[in-house]
Amino acid sequence: MKEVDMKRVLVVGATGYLGRHVVVELKRRGYWVRVLSRRSDAFASNEFAPDEVYVGEITQPETLTGLTDNIEYIFSSVGITRQRDKVGFWDVDYRGNQAILNLALAAGVSKYVIISVMRPELVRHLDIVGAREAFVDELSKSGMDYAVVRATGFYSDMMEFLNMANSGRIYLFGSGENRMNPIDGSDAARICADAFDQKEHEIEIGGPDVLSYNEVAKLAFSAVNKSPKITYLPGWLVSTLIAMLYPFNHKLYTTLSFFATAGREDIVAPIVQGRSLADAYRNAAKAL
């Protein structure tokens, strides 16, 4: 296929867990892919590497001139999931995406697809979700076609359980009986790529296995061939310990509050068939 005939996509957040999977999926489908990155050498040269790396900083709009030129679709998974010095959730998840949207509107981009969380009402009071959802609100009013892919969680998030199991003990919030169905990045990427051609504005996705946190812990221990040792932390203790972080590290407080709140609820989405968490744990355990 000639380059001029290819659908052209900008991927923002391409160096993250999901973003890399989305780049691979789009290249497999024959899309022409541009990515935004702070480094020109962020991607290896292979058949699934992006066609163009645009070097810029999402929190510095002056570095983004021309980023969306000749682009038909945008996919964004950019955001802060862990501590990053001097940059907050509102800087990246909200203002960063807003800068991209402004450029996209001026350039005539057809559709903006963004990843966010399931059941945002549970945790919207926390900046880690509130900033993203504030942008989603603006995106929905912008006049541009859009889709929000809402995931229960990704296997990359679940690797902390494997690390704890390898250390000999897993700590769970509450009883560990609340359920979820996290999804592998490659399976989520298929749905994100499908979203460009779908009419739905809200798409909820989860993995093939609905598991309690106790069952996740047992899978992790099995993968590292260790007997299960689980410590259950009561909700009041977790809340007290997290609250103590607030004056000293607001971003870490927000992130831990998100996981503690989500862990007290069932977060189950429509199933996307694909790779199991047990298989992901078995493969990851080989590197431990």
TORFI-506272 format. One record per residue (C-alpha): x, y, z; residue in three letters. Coordinates in Angstrom, 1 decimal, m for minus. Example, Ala and Ser with C-alpha at 12.3 -4.5 7.8 and 13.67 -1.06 7.14 Angstrom:
% TORFI-506272
<<12.3 m4.5 7.8> "ALA">
<<13.7 m1.1 7.1> "SER">
This chain:
% TORFI-506272
<<0.0 0.0 0.0> "MET">
<<1.3 3.4 m0.9> "LYS">
<<1.9 5.8 2.0> "GLU">
<<m0.5 8.3 0.6> "VAL">
<<m3.3 5.7 0.8> "ASP">
<<m2.7 4.7 4.4> "MET">
<<m4.9 5.9 7.3> "LYS">
<<m2.7 8.2 9.4> "ARG">
<<m2.7 8.0 13.2> "VAL">
<<m1.0 9.9 15.9> "LEU">
<<m0.3 7.9 19.1> "VAL">
<<0.2 9.9 22.3> "VAL">
<<1.6 8.0 25.2> "GLY">
<<3.3 5.5 22.8> "ALA">
<<6.2 4.7 25.2> "THR">
<<3.8 3.5 27.9> "GLY">
<<2.5 m0.1 28.4> "TYR">
<<m0.7 0.2 26.4> "LEU">
<<0.7 2.8 23.9> "GLY">
<<3.4 0.4 22.7> "ARG">
<<0.8 m2.3 22.1> "HIS">
<<m1.4 0.1 20.2> "VAL">
<<1.5 1.1 17.9> "VAL">
<<2.1 m2.6 17.1> "VAL">
<<m1.5 m3.3 16.5> "GLU">
<<m1.9 m0.3 14.2> "LEU">
<<1.2 m1.2 12.2> "LYS">
<<m0.2 m4.8 11.8> "ARG">
<<m3.3 m3.3 10.3> "ARG">
<<m1.4 m1.2 7.8> "GLY">
<<m1.8 2.2 9.4> "TYR">
<<0.8 5.0 9.0> "TRP">
<<1.7 5.9 12.6> "VAL">
<<3.3 9.0 14.1> "ARG">
<<4.2 9.0 17.8> "VAL">
<<4.9 11.8 20.2> "LEU">
<<8.0 11.2 22.3> "SER">
<<10.5 13.1 24.3> "ARG">
<<13.3 11.0 22.8> "ARG">
<<14.0 10.3 19.1> "SER">
<<15.4 6.9 20.0> "ASP">
<<12.5 5.6 22.0> "ALA">
<<11.5 2.9 19.5> "PHE">
<<13.5 0.0 18.0> "ALA">
<<13.7 m0.3 14.2> "SER">
<<11.5 m3.2 13.2> "ASN">
<<8.4 m3.9 11.1> "GLU">
<<6.1 m2.7 13.9> "PHE">
<<8.1 0.5 14.7> "ALA">
<<6.2 3.8 14.1> "PRO">
<<6.7 5.5 10.8> "ASP">
<<7.6 8.8 12.4> "GLU">
<<8.7 10.0 15.8> "VAL">
<<7.8 13.6 16.6> "TYR">
<<10.1 14.8 19.4> "VAL">
<<8.2 17.1 21.8> "GLY">
<<7.0 17.6 25.3> "GLU">
<<3.2 17.4 25.9> "ILE">
<<3.4 19.9 28.8> "THR">
<<5.1 22.4 26.5> "GLN">
<<2.7 23.3 23.7> "PRO">
<<5.3 25.4 21.9> "GLU">
<<7.1 22.1 21.1> "THR">
<<4.1 20.6 19.4> "LEU">
<<3.7 22.8 16.3> "THR">
<<2.6 20.6 13.3> "GLY">
<<2.1 17.5 15.5> "LEU">
<<m1.4 16.8 14.1> "THR">
<<m0.8 17.9 10.5> "ASP">
<<m2.0 15.3 8.0> "ASN">
<<m3.4 13.1 10.8> "ILE">
<<m6.8 11.4 10.5> "GLU">
<<m7.1 9.7 14.0> "TYR">
<<m5.5 10.3 17.4> "ILE">
<<m5.1 7.7 20.1> "PHE">
<<m4.1 8.9 23.6> "SER">
<<m3.0 6.9 26.6> "SER">
<<m0.7 9.6 27.9> "VAL">
<<m1.0 10.2 31.6> "GLY">
<<0.8 9.9 34.9> "ILE">
<<0.4 6.6 36.8> "THR">
<<3.4 7.0 39.0> "ARG">
<<5.4 9.8 40.7> "GLN">
<<7.0 12.2 38.2> "ARG">
<<8.9 15.2 39.6> "ASP">
<<7.4 18.7 39.1> "LYS">
<<4.6 17.5 36.8> "VAL">
<<1.1 16.7 38.1> "GLY">
<<m1.9 14.9 36.8> "PHE">
<<m3.6 18.1 35.7> "TRP">
<<m0.5 19.1 33.7> "ASP">
<<m0.4 15.9 31.7> "VAL">
<<m3.8 14.1 31.8> "ASP">
<<m5.8 17.3 31.4> "TYR">
<<m3.8 20.2 29.9> "ARG">
<<m1.6 17.9 27.9> "GLY">
<<m4.5 16.2 26.2> "ASN">
<<m6.2 19.5 25.8> "GLN">
<<m3.2 20.9 23.9> "ALA">
<<m3.4 17.9 21.5> "ILE">
<<m7.1 18.4 21.1> "LEU">
<<m6.7 22.1 20.2> "ASN">
<<m4.2 21.2 17.6> "LEU">
<<m6.4 18.4 16.3> "ALA">
<<m9.4 20.7 15.9> "LEU">
<<m7.3 23.2 14.0> "ALA">
<<m5.9 20.5 11.7> "ALA">
<<m9.3 18.8 10.9> "GLY">
<<m8.5 15.5 12.6> "VAL">
<<m11.5 13.1 12.3> "SER">
<<m11.6 11.2 15.7> "LYS">
<<m9.9 11.2 19.1> "TYR">
<<m9.8 7.9 21.0> "VAL">
<<m8.6 8.0 24.7> "ILE">
<<m8.2 5.4 27.4> "ILE">
<<m9.7 5.9 30.8> "SER">
<<m11.0 3.9 33.8> "VAL">
<<m14.1 1.9 34.5> "MET">
<<m16.6 3.3 37.0> "ARG">
<<m14.9 6.7 37.2> "PRO">
<<m17.6 8.0 39.6> "GLU">
<<m15.9 6.0 42.4> "LEU">
<<m12.6 7.8 42.2> "VAL">
<<m13.2 11.0 40.2> "ARG">
<<m12.5 13.0 43.4> "HIS">
<<m8.9 11.9 43.0> "LEU">
<<m6.7 13.9 40.6> "ASP">
<<m5.4 10.7 38.9> "ILE">
<<m8.9 10.2 37.5> "VAL">
<<m10.5 13.6 37.9> "GLY">
<<m7.9 15.3 35.5> "ALA">
<<m8.5 12.7 32.8> "ARG">
<<m12.3 12.8 33.2> "GLU">
<<m12.3 16.6 33.0> "ALA">
<<m10.7 16.3 29.7> "PHE">
<<m13.1 13.6 28.6> "VAL">
<<m15.9 16.1 29.4> "ASP">
<<m14.3 18.7 27.2> "GLU">
<<m13.7 16.2 24.4> "LEU">
<<m17.3 15.2 24.4> "SER">
<<m18.3 18.9 23.9> "LYS">
<<m15.7 19.7 21.4> "SER">
<<m17.6 18.7 18.3> "GLY">
<<m15.0 16.1 17.3> "MET">
<<m16.0 12.5 17.0> "ASP">
<<m14.5 10.6 19.9> "TYR">
<<m14.4 7.3 21.9> "ALA">
<<m13.5 6.6 25.5> "VAL">
<<m12.2 3.1 26.0> "VAL">
<<m12.8 2.2 29.7> "ARG">
<<m10.6 m0.6 31.0> "ALA">
<<m10.8 m2.4 34.4> "THR">
<<m7.0 m2.4 34.6> "GLY">
<<m4.0 m3.8 32.8> "PHE">
<<m1.8 m6.8 33.4> "TYR">
<<1.1 m4.4 33.8> "SER">
<<m0.7 m3.1 36.9> "ASP">
<<m1.1 m6.6 38.2> "MET">
<<2.7 m7.4 38.2> "MET">
<<3.1 m5.9 41.6> "GLU">
<<1.2 m8.9 43.0> "PHE">
<<3.8 m11.2 41.3> "LEU">
<<6.6 m9.1 42.8> "ASN">
<<5.1 m9.5 46.2> "MET">
<<4.6 m13.2 45.8> "ALA">
<<8.2 m13.6 44.7> "ASN">
<<9.2 m11.8 47.9> "SER">
<<7.2 m14.3 49.9> "GLY">
<<4.0 m12.4 51.0> "ARG">
<<1.2 m10.5 49.4> "ILE">
<<m0.7 m7.7 51.2> "TYR">
<<m4.4 m7.2 50.3> "LEU">
<<m6.8 m4.5 51.2> "PHE">
<<m9.9 m5.8 53.1> "GLY">
<<m11.1 m9.3 52.6> "SER">
<<m9.7 m9.8 49.1> "GLY">
<<m13.1 m11.0 47.8> "GLU">
<<m13.8 m8.1 45.5> "ASN">
<<m13.6 m9.0 41.8> "ARG">
<<m12.1 m7.6 38.7> "MET">
<<m11.1 m8.7 35.2> "ASN">
<<m7.9 m6.9 34.1> "PRO">
<<m6.9 m7.2 30.5> "ILE">
<<m3.6 m7.8 28.6> "ASP">
<<m2.3 m4.8 26.7> "GLY">
<<m2.3 m6.5 23.3> "SER">
<<m6.0 m7.5 23.7> "ASP">
<<m6.9 m3.9 24.8> "ALA">
<<m5.0 m2.6 21.8> "ALA">
<<m7.3 m4.5 19.4> "ARG">
<<m10.3 m2.8 20.9> "ILE">
<<m8.6 0.6 20.8> "CYS">
<<m7.8 0.2 17.2> "ALA">
<<m11.4 m1.0 16.4> "ASP">
<<m12.7 2.2 18.1> "ALA">
<<m11.7 4.4 15.2> "PHE">
<<m14.3 2.8 13.0> "ASP">
<<m17.1 2.3 15.6> "GLN">
<<m19.9 4.6 16.5> "LYS">
<<m19.9 4.1 20.3> "GLU">
<<m18.6 6.9 22.4> "HIS">
<<m18.1 4.7 25.5> "GLU">
<<m16.5 1.3 25.2> "ILE">
<<m16.0 m0.9 28.4> "GLU">
<<m13.5 m3.7 28.3> "ILE">
<<m12.0 m6.3 30.6> "GLY">
<<m10.0 m9.5 30.3> "GLY">
<<m11.3 m13.1 29.9> "PRO">
<<m11.0 m14.0 33.6> "ASP">
<<m13.2 m12.5 36.4> "VAL">
<<m11.1 m13.0 39.5> "LEU">
<<m11.2 m12.0 43.2> "SER">
<<m8.0 m10.4 44.6> "TYR">
<<m7.5 m13.7 46.6> "ASN">
<<m7.6 m15.6 43.3> "GLU">
<<m5.1 m13.2 41.8> "VAL">
<<m2.8 m13.7 44.7> "ALA">
<<m2.9 m17.5 44.4> "LYS">
<<m2.1 m17.2 40.7> "LEU">
<<0.9 m15.1 41.5> "ALA">
<<2.2 m17.5 44.1> "PHE">
<<1.6 m20.5 41.7> "SER">
<<3.7 m18.7 39.0> "ALA">
<<6.7 m18.4 41.3> "VAL">
<<6.2 m21.8 42.9> "ASN">
<<5.7 m20.6 46.4> "LYS">
<<3.1 m21.4 49.1> "SER">
<<0.5 m18.6 49.5> "PRO">
<<1.1 m16.2 52.4> "LYS">
<<m1.4 m13.4 52.4> "ILE">
<<m1.8 m10.6 54.9> "THR">
<<m5.1 m8.7 55.0> "TYR">
<<m5.0 m5.0 55.8> "LEU">
<<m8.2 m3.6 57.3> "PRO">
<<m9.7 m0.7 55.6> "GLY">
<<m9.3 1.7 58.5> "TRP">
<<m5.6 1.0 58.7> "LEU">
<<m5.1 1.5 54.9> "VAL">
<<m7.0 4.7 55.0> "SER">
<<m5.0 6.0 58.0> "THR">
<<m1.6 5.1 56.4> "LEU">
<<m2.5 6.7 53.1> "ILE">
<<m3.9 9.8 54.7> "ALA">
<<m0.5 10.3 56.4> "MET">
<<1.1 10.7 53.0> "LEU">
<<m1.0 13.7 52.0> "TYR">
<<1.1 16.5 53.4> "PRO">
<<4.3 15.0 52.1> "PHE">
<<3.6 13.5 48.7> "ASN">
<<0.3 14.4 47.1> "HIS">
<<0.8 12.4 43.9> "LYS">
<<1.7 9.2 45.8> "LEU">
<<m1.3 9.7 48.1> "TYR">
<<m3.6 10.1 45.1> "THR">
<<m2.2 7.0 43.4> "THR">
<<m2.5 4.8 46.4> "LEU">
<<m5.9 6.2 47.3> "SER">
<<m7.1 5.2 43.8> "PHE">
<<m6.0 1.5 44.2> "PHE">
<<m7.3 1.3 47.7> "ALA">
<<m10.7 2.6 46.6> "THR">
<<m10.9 0.5 43.5> "ALA">
<<m9.9 m2.6 45.5> "GLY">
<<m13.0 m2.3 47.7> "ARG">
<<m15.4 m2.6 44.8> "GLU">
<<m16.2 m5.1 42.1> "ASP">
<<m14.8 m3.6 38.8> "ILE">
<<m16.0 m6.0 36.1> "VAL">
<<m16.4 m5.1 32.4> "ALA">
<<m17.6 m6.9 29.3> "PRO">
<<m15.1 m9.7 28.5> "ILE">
<<m12.6 m9.4 25.7> "VAL">
<<m11.3 m12.9 24.9> "GLN">
<<m7.5 m13.2 24.8> "GLY">
<<m4.5 m13.8 27.0> "ARG">
<<m5.1 m15.0 30.6> "SER">
<<m3.5 m13.4 33.6> "LEU">
<<m2.2 m16.8 34.6> "ALA">
<<m0.3 m17.0 31.3> "ASP">
<<1.0 m13.5 31.8> "ALA">
<<2.3 m14.4 35.3> "TYR">
<<4.0 m17.6 34.1> "ARG">
<<5.9 m15.7 31.4> "ASN">
<<6.8 m12.8 33.7> "ALA">
<<8.0 m15.2 36.4> "ALA">
<<10.7 m16.5 34.1> "LYS">
<<12.5 m13.2 34.3> "ALA">
<<12.4 m13.0 38.1> "LEU">
